[in-house]
């Protein structure tokens, strides 16, 4: 979620999404969407709740397009 990304960014911890997403909620949505389509397996593995929510929102499962990791 947004707060988690902010905390991971401040602590310089590894994250699936770009740190810019911690700027504000709108950027979080944009960065989460980018990760959803560009790194679907990684997002699905590390942030399954977010992946599921975006999959329902966009009505697609891009992890199927890229094959297993």
C-alpha positions as CSV (number, residue, x, y, z in Angstrom):
1,X,0.0,0.0,0.0
2,X,0.9,3.7,-0.2
3,X,2.1,3.9,3.4
4,X,4.3,0.8,3.1
5,X,6.0,2.2,0.0
6,X,6.7,5.5,1.8
7,X,8.3,3.6,4.7
8,X,10.3,1.3,2.4
9,X,11.5,4.4,0.5
10,X,12.5,6.3,3.6
11,X,14.4,3.2,4.9
12,X,15.9,2.6,1.5
13,X,14.6,-1.0,1.5
14,X,14.1,-3.0,-1.7
15,X,10.8,-2.5,-3.4
16,X,8.9,-3.6,-6.5
17,X,7.6,-0.2,-7.3
18,X,9.6,3.0,-8.1
19,X,10.1,5.3,-5.1
20,X,8.4,8.1,-6.9
21,X,5.1,6.4,-6.1
22,X,5.7,7.5,-2.4
23,X,5.2,11.1,-3.5
24,X,1.4,11.1,-3.3
25,X,-1.5,8.8,-3.7
26,X,-2.0,9.7,-7.4
27,X,1.6,8.8,-8.2
28,X,1.3,5.6,-6.1
29,X,-1.6,4.5,-8.4
30,X,0.5,5.4,-11.5
31,X,3.6,3.6,-10.3
32,X,1.6,0.6,-9.1
33,X,-0.1,0.4,-12.6
34,X,3.3,0.6,-14.3
35,X,4.6,-2.3,-12.1
36,X,1.4,-4.3,-12.7
37,X,2.0,-4.2,-16.5
38,X,5.8,-4.2,-16.6
39,X,6.7,-6.5,-13.7
40,X,3.6,-8.6,-13.1
41,X,5.2,-11.7,-11.6
42,X,7.3,-9.7,-9.2
43,X,4.4,-7.5,-8.1
44,X,2.2,-10.6,-7.7
45,X,4.8,-12.3,-5.6
46,X,5.7,-9.4,-3.3
47,X,2.4,-7.5,-3.2
48,X,-0.4,-10.1,-3.9
49,X,-3.2,-8.0,-2.5
50,X,-2.3,-5.0,-4.7
51,X,-1.8,-7.3,-7.7
52,X,-5.3,-8.8,-7.2
53,X,-6.9,-5.4,-6.8
54,X,-5.3,-4.1,-10.0
55,X,-6.2,-7.3,-11.8
56,X,-9.9,-6.7,-10.9
57,X,-9.7,-3.0,-11.7
58,X,-8.2,-3.6,-15.2
59,X,-9.9,-6.9,-15.7
60,X,-6.7,-8.6,-16.9
61,X,-4.0,-10.8,-15.6
62,X,-0.7,-9.7,-17.2
63,X,1.3,-12.4,-15.3
64,X,-0.1,-14.8,-17.9
65,X,1.3,-12.7,-20.7
66,X,4.9,-12.9,-19.4
67,X,5.0,-16.5,-18.2
68,X,6.3,-17.8,-14.9
69,X,9.3,-16.3,-13.2
